[in-house]
Amino acid sequence: MRDGSATVRADAYQPRKAWAMATWLTVFSSINFLDKVVLGMVAVPVMRELHLTPTQFGLIAGSFFWLFSLSAAIVGFVGNRVAARWLLLAMAILWSLVQFPVAFASGAAALLASRVILGAGEGPGFPVSVHALYKWFPHEKRNLPVALINQGAVIGLLLAGLAVPFITQHWGWRANFLLLSAASGLWALGWLCFGREGTLQAEPAPGEQAKRRVPYRRLLTDATVLSGFLAGFAAYWGLALVLTWMPSYLEQGLGYDDVAAGRMFAVIVAVGVPVSLALSWCSQQLLRRGASSRVARAVFGSACVGVGGLLFLALPLLSLSPGGKVALLALAATLPPVAFAVGPAILAEIVPDAQRSAIIALSTAVATSAGAIAPVVMGRLVQVQGHPGAQGFELGFTVCGAVMLVGAAIGMFGQNPARSLRRLGG
């Protein structure tokens, strides 16, 4: 657990090695998000070839998250005892093995099963990566490396927008899954050779006893922890829609062809790279200039979720051209993920190091459970409103905006790391 008297062993922070590991984990995150988004990118040919309705496709897309959250939570507790290096290696191998058979799926059932298993394998990816990074970076330097991992996700989405339509057009939608299987296998081989475990931990000040473990009952009833979980859920609702339904909206709602839709999707993602990094840098600068963690992380991150929600709400209310709607969506989708950079850092302030992996994993489990709900809600609305067409999609984005606003309010007023430190340390 962190407080004002805790210091970090200076000789344990090794910037070169730390950033090398951050780079490896950024590539890992890119593959993770390519795996997530690829089904959404090939939604139209998959629905056509497998004769799926929008509701059925939404169910299959959401099935990725059926075990995603549970797996994240379970492996998070395992991460308290098993080195993150080996957990990450096992995940990458599983991804490679599961993606390969998708290329030969002949029906909805096979596709559903593969997505469920893949989701279980990818659920722990983010929390274990963050836990691994925190073993390399001290408290005051954690925003940017986690933001870099998040940009790995953006890179994955950008590659998907540019490469998946091209691959699908020339070799069919199934070829994408073969390439992703190979990518995970190559990363696993590289990580086995070069991946290392960090040793950086908070060290008590002279004369201070080592921080004791806190009962999980107290941690999980803390206002900062609970409200952070819910803010993450709201932010992930929007991300889940971007991953599963955005390409279809661009094609069937706004009228772009598949290649143009891929490029527009890439534009939406590309906008997020500088904006998200800049916002994470701003949060870190606020900390350096003396702002409290509540202001620099909790309020700042929740505000980003709230503004993103307002932009989603505005989409059907404004008379915009297709290009204008793409620009609005780009900004709306860019802001909420800031919560994924600052949220784990808030938890790491108040949770003992020995319990950090589990709590960050539980946070991810709660947040990503939105991924099992949001695509199904969107699919149902699209089908009820008449498919194809923009109205159902935009109604789904309106629901998304409302969820984000509620989550932002909870996160802004409920998270107070200093108060939680006093409560949990007493």
C-alpha positions in Angstrom: 0.0 0.0 0.0 1.2 3.5 -0.7 1.2 6.6 1.5 3.2 9.7 1.9 6.0 7.9 3.9 6.5 5.1 1.5 9.6 5.3 -0.8 10.8 3.2 -3.7 14.2 1.6 -3.8 16.2 3.8 -6.2 18.5 1.0 -7.4 15.4 -1.1 -8.4 14.2 1.3 -11.1 15.9 0.5 -14.4 14.5 2.7 -17.1 15.9 0.9 -20.1 14.7 -2.5 -19.1 11.4 -1.0 -17.8 10.6 0.6 -21.1 11.8 -2.5 -23.1 9.2 -4.6 -21.1 6.6 -1.8 -21.7 7.3 -2.1 -25.5 6.9 -5.9 -25.4 3.6 -5.5 -23.5 2.4 -2.9 -26.0 2.8 -5.4 -28.8 1.0 -7.9 -26.7 -1.9 -5.4 -26.2 -2.0 -4.8 -30.0 -2.5 -8.5 -30.7 -5.1 -8.7 -27.9 -7.2 -6.0 -29.5 -6.7 -7.3 -33.0 -8.2 -10.5 -31.7 -11.1 -8.6 -30.1 -12.0 -6.4 -33.1 -11.4 -8.8 -36.0 -14.9 -10.4 -35.8 -16.5 -6.9 -35.9 -14.4 -6.0 -38.9 -15.7 -9.0 -40.9 -19.2 -8.8 -39.5 -20.9 -8.3 -42.9 -19.3 -11.3 -44.8 -19.7 -13.5 -41.7 -23.4 -12.7 -41.2 -23.9 -13.3 -44.9 -22.0 -16.6 -45.2 -23.3 -18.1 -41.9 -26.8 -16.6 -42.3 -26.8 -14.8 -39.0 -29.3 -12.1 -37.9 -28.0 -8.9 -36.2 -29.2 -10.3 -32.8 -27.4 -13.6 -33.4 -24.2 -11.8 -34.4 -24.4 -9.6 -31.4 -24.8 -12.7 -29.2 -21.7 -14.3 -30.8 -19.7 -11.0 -30.5 -20.7 -10.6 -26.9 -19.8 -14.3 -26.1 -16.2 -13.2 -26.2 -16.9 -11.6 -22.8 -18.8 -14.5 -21.2 -15.7 -15.9 -19.5 -13.5 -12.9 -20.1 -14.4 -11.3 -16.8 -14.4 -14.5 -14.7 -11.0 -15.5 -16.2 -9.6 -12.0 -15.5 -10.6 -12.3 -11.8 -9.3 -15.9 -11.3 -6.0 -15.3 -13.0 -5.6 -12.1 -11.1 -5.6 -14.0 -7.9 -3.2 -16.5 -9.4 -1.0 -13.5 -10.3 -0.5 -12.8 -6.6 1.6 -16.0 -6.5 2.8 -16.8 -10.0 5.2 -14.7 -12.0 3.5 -12.5 -14.5 6.1 -13.5 -17.1 4.8 -17.1 -17.3 1.1 -16.1 -17.2 1.6 -13.8 -20.2 3.4 -16.5 -22.1 0.6 -19.0 -21.4 -2.0 -16.5 -22.6 -0.2 -15.8 -25.9 0.1 -19.6 -26.6 -3.6 -20.1 -25.9 -4.5 -17.2 -28.3 -2.5 -18.8 -31.1 -4.1 -22.2 -30.6 -7.7 -20.9 -30.4 -7.6 -18.5 -33.4 -6.3 -21.2 -35.8 -9.5 -23.3 -36.0 -11.7 -20.2 -36.6 -10.4 -20.1 -40.1 -12.2 -23.4 -40.7 -15.5 -22.8 -38.8 -18.5 -23.9 -40.8 -21.3 -22.7 -38.5 -22.3 -20.4 -35.8 -21.7 -22.9 -33.0 -18.0 -23.3 -33.9 -17.6 -19.6 -34.1 -19.4 -19.1 -30.8 -17.2 -21.7 -29.0 -14.0 -20.3 -30.3 -14.9 -16.7 -29.2 -15.8 -17.9 -25.7 -12.5 -19.8 -25.3 -10.5 -16.9 -26.8 -12.3 -14.5 -24.4 -11.3 -16.6 -21.5 -7.7 -16.6 -22.6 -7.6 -12.8 -23.2 -9.5 -11.7 -20.1 -6.4 -11.5 -17.9 -4.3 -9.8 -20.5 -4.7 -6.2 -19.4 -4.6 -6.7 -15.6 -1.6 -9.1 -15.7 0.2 -6.7 -18.1 -0.4 -3.7 -15.7 0.7 -5.8 -12.7 3.9 -6.8 -14.6 4.6 -3.1 -15.5 4.1 -2.0 -11.9 7.0 -4.2 -11.0 9.2 -2.1 -13.3 7.9 1.5 -12.7 7.5 3.5 -9.5 4.2 5.0 -8.4 4.8 8.5 -9.8 5.8 7.1 -13.3 3.0 4.7 -13.9 0.5 6.7 -15.9 2.5 6.8 -19.1 3.6 3.2 -19.4 0.0 2.1 -18.8 -1.1 4.6 -21.4 1.4 3.1 -23.8 -0.2 -0.3 -23.3 -3.5 1.3 -24.1 -2.0 2.8 -27.2 -0.9 -0.8 -28.1 -4.7 -1.4 -28.2 -5.1 1.6 -30.5 -2.3 0.3 -32.8 -4.1 -3.0 -33.0 -7.3 -1.3 -33.9 -5.6 0.9 -36.4 -4.0 -2.2 -38.1 -7.3 -3.9 -38.1 -9.0 -0.9 -39.9 -6.3 -0.9 -42.6 -5.4 -4.5 -43.0 -8.5 -6.6 -42.3 -10.6 -5.2 -45.2 -7.6 -5.6 -47.6 -7.0 -9.2 -46.4 -10.7 -10.0 -46.6 -11.1 -8.6 -50.0 -8.1 -10.5 -51.4 -8.1 -13.8 -49.5 -11.4 -13.9 -47.6 -12.4 -13.2 -44.0 -11.0 -16.5 -42.7 -7.4 -15.6 -43.6 -7.4 -12.9 -40.9 -7.7 -15.6 -38.2 -4.7 -17.6 -39.6 -2.5 -14.5 -39.5 -3.6 -13.6 -35.9 -2.8 -17.2 -34.8 0.7 -16.8 -36.3 1.2 -13.3 -34.6 0.4 -14.7 -31.1 2.8 -17.6 -31.7 5.6 -15.3 -32.7 5.1 -13.0 -29.7 5.1 -16.0 -27.4 8.5 -17.1 -28.8 10.0 -13.7 -28.4 8.6 -13.2 -24.9 10.1 -16.6 -23.9 13.5 -15.4 -25.0 13.4 -11.8 -23.8 10.6 -11.3 -21.3 11.7 -10.7 -17.7 10.0 -10.2 -14.3 10.4 -6.8 -12.6 11.4 -6.5 -8.9 10.3 -3.0 -8.0 8.2 -2.8 -4.9 7.2 -0.1 -2.4 9.5 -0.1 0.5 8.5 1.2 4.0 10.3 4.2 5.3 12.9 3.6 8.1 11.3 2.5 11.3 8.0 1.7 9.6 6.7 -1.8 9.6 5.9 -3.6 6.4 2.4 -3.1 5.1 0.0 -5.8 6.1 -2.5 -7.4 3.9 -6.0 -6.0 4.0 -9.1 -8.4 4.1 -10.7 -8.5 0.6 -14.0 -7.8 2.3 -12.7 -4.4 3.3 -11.1 -3.7 0.0 -14.2 -4.6 -2.0 -16.5 -2.5 0.1 -14.3 0.6 -0.2 -16.0 3.5 -2.0 -12.9 4.3 -4.2 -12.6 0.7 -5.3 -16.3 0.2 -6.0 -16.8 3.5 -7.8 -13.7 2.9 -9.9 -15.1 -0.5 -10.9 -18.3 1.1 -12.1 -16.6 4.0 -13.9 -14.6 1.4 -15.8 -17.7 -0.5 -16.7 -19.2 2.6 -18.2 -16.0 3.3 -20.2 -15.8 -0.2 -21.5 -19.5 -0.1 -22.7 -18.4 2.3 -25.4 -15.2 0.4 -26.2 -17.2 -2.8 -26.7 -19.4 -1.1 -29.2 -16.4 0.3 -31.1 -14.9 -3.2 -31.3 -18.1 -5.1 -32.4 -20.5 -2.7 -34.2 -18.6 0.4 -35.4 -17.5 -1.2 -38.7 -21.1 -2.3 -39.4 -22.4 1.2 -38.6 -19.9 2.7 -41.0 -21.0 0.4 -43.8 -24.7 -0.1 -43.2 -25.5 3.0 -41.2 -23.4 5.6 -43.0 -23.1 4.0 -46.5 -19.4 3.5 -46.8 -18.2 0.4 -48.7 -16.1 -2.2 -46.8 -12.7 -0.7 -47.7 -13.8 2.9 -47.0 -15.4 1.8 -43.8 -12.1 0.2 -42.8 -10.3 3.4 -43.5 -12.8 5.4 -41.5 -12.4 3.0 -38.6 -8.7 3.6 -38.8 -9.2 7.3 -38.7 -11.4 7.0 -35.6 -8.7 4.9 -33.9 -5.8 7.1 -35.1 -7.3 10.2 -33.5 -7.1 8.4 -30.2 -3.3 7.9 -30.2 -2.1 11.5 -29.6 -5.2 12.5 -27.7 -5.0 9.6 -25.2 -1.3 10.0 -24.7 -1.6 13.7 -24.2 -4.4 13.3 -21.6 -2.4 10.7 -19.7 0.6 13.0 -19.7 -1.6 15.8 -18.4 -2.8 13.7 -15.5 0.8 12.8 -14.7 1.8 16.5 -14.9 -0.9 17.4 -12.5 0.5 14.9 -10.0 4.0 16.3 -10.4 2.7 19.8 -9.7 1.2 18.8 -6.5 -2.4 18.0 -7.4 -4.0 15.2 -5.3 -4.5 11.8 -6.8 -8.3 12.4 -6.5 -8.1 15.5 -8.8 -5.3 14.3 -11.1 -6.6 10.8 -11.6 -10.1 10.2 -10.3 -11.8 13.5 -11.3 -9.8 13.9 -14.5 -10.5 10.3 -15.7 -14.2 10.4 -14.8 -14.5 13.8 -16.6 -13.1 12.1 -19.8 -15.7 9.4 -19.5 -18.5 11.9 -19.0 -17.5 14.1 -22.0 -17.3 11.0 -24.2 -20.8 10.1 -23.0 -22.2 13.5 -23.9 -20.7 13.2 -27.4 -22.4 9.8 -27.9 -25.7 11.3 -26.8 -25.2 14.1 -29.3 -24.8 11.8 -32.3 -28.5 11.4 -33.2 -29.4 14.9 -32.2 -27.1 16.8 -34.6 -27.7 17.1 -38.3 -24.2 16.0 -39.5 -22.8 14.6 -42.7 -21.4 11.1 -42.6 -17.9 12.6 -42.3 -19.1 14.8 -39.4 -20.5 11.8 -37.6 -17.2 9.9 -38.0 -15.4 12.9 -36.5 -17.8 13.1 -33.6 -17.5 9.3 -32.9 -13.7 9.6 -33.1 -13.6 12.1 -30.3 -16.3 10.2 -28.3 -14.4 7.0 -28.5 -11.1 8.5 -27.6 -11.8 10.1 -24.3 -13.3 7.3 -22.1 -10.2 4.9 -22.3 -8.2 7.4 -20.2 -10.0 5.8 -17.3 -8.1 2.6 -18.1 -4.8 4.3 -17.6 -5.6 6.1 -14.4 -7.9 3.5 -12.8 -5.2 0.9 -12.1 -2.9 3.6 -10.7 -5.5 4.6 -8.2 -6.0 1.1 -7.1 -2.2 0.6 -6.8 -2.1 3.5 -4.4 -4.4 2.0 -1.9 -4.0 -1.8 -2.3 -1.0 -3.7 -0.8 1.5 -4.9 -3.5 0.8 -8.6 -2.6 -2.9 -8.1 -3.4 -2.6 -5.7 -6.3 -2.9 -8.3 -9.1 -6.1 -9.6 -7.8 -7.8 -6.2 -7.3 -6.7 -4.9 -10.7 -8.0 -8.1 -12.2 -11.4 -7.8 -10.4 -11.6 -4.2 -11.7 -11.0 -5.5 -15.3 -13.6 -8.2 -14.7 -16.3 -5.7 -13.7 -15.4 -3.3 -16.5 -15.2 -5.9 -19.3 -18.5 -7.5 -18.2 -20.0 -4.5 -20.2 -18.6 -6.3 -23.3 -21.0 -9.1 -22.8 -24.0 -6.8 -22.6 -23.4 -3.8 -24.9 -23.1 -5.7 -28.2 -26.3 -7.7 -27.5 -28.2 -4.4 -26.6 -26.9 -2.8 -29.8 -27.8 -5.8 -32.0 -31.3 -6.0 -30.6 -31.9 -2.2 -31.2 -30.5 -2.5 -34.8 -32.9 -5.4 -35.5 -35.9 -3.8 -33.9 -35.4 -0.5 -35.7 -35.0 -2.1 -39.1 -31.7 -3.4 -40.5 -29.8 -2.0 -42.3 -30.1 1.6 -41.4 -28.5 4.2 -39.1 -31.4 4.6 -36.6 -30.9 1.5 -34.6 -27.1 2.0 -34.4 -27.6 5.6 -33.2 -30.1 4.6 -30.6 -27.5 2.1 -29.3 -25.0 4.9 -29.1 -27.5 7.0 -27.1 -27.9 4.2 -24.6 -24.1 4.1 -24.4 -23.9 7.8 -23.7 -26.3 7.5 -20.9 -24.4 4.6 -19.3 -21.2 6.6 -19.5 -22.7 9.7 -17.9 -23.9 7.7 -14.9 -20.5 5.9 -14.6 -18.7 9.2 -14.8 -20.8 10.7 -12.0 -20.2 7.7 -9.8 -16.4 7.8 -10.5 -16.1 11.5 -9.9 -17.8 11.7 -6.6 -17.0 8.2 -5.2 -13.2 7.9 -5.7 -11.1 9.5 -3.0 -7.7 7.6 -2.6 -6.6 9.6 0.4 -9.8 8.8 2.3 -9.5 5.1 1.3 -5.8 5.0 2.5 -6.9 6.3 5.9 -9.8 3.8 6.1 -7.9 0.8 5.0 -4.7 1.6 6.9 -6.5 2.1 10.2 
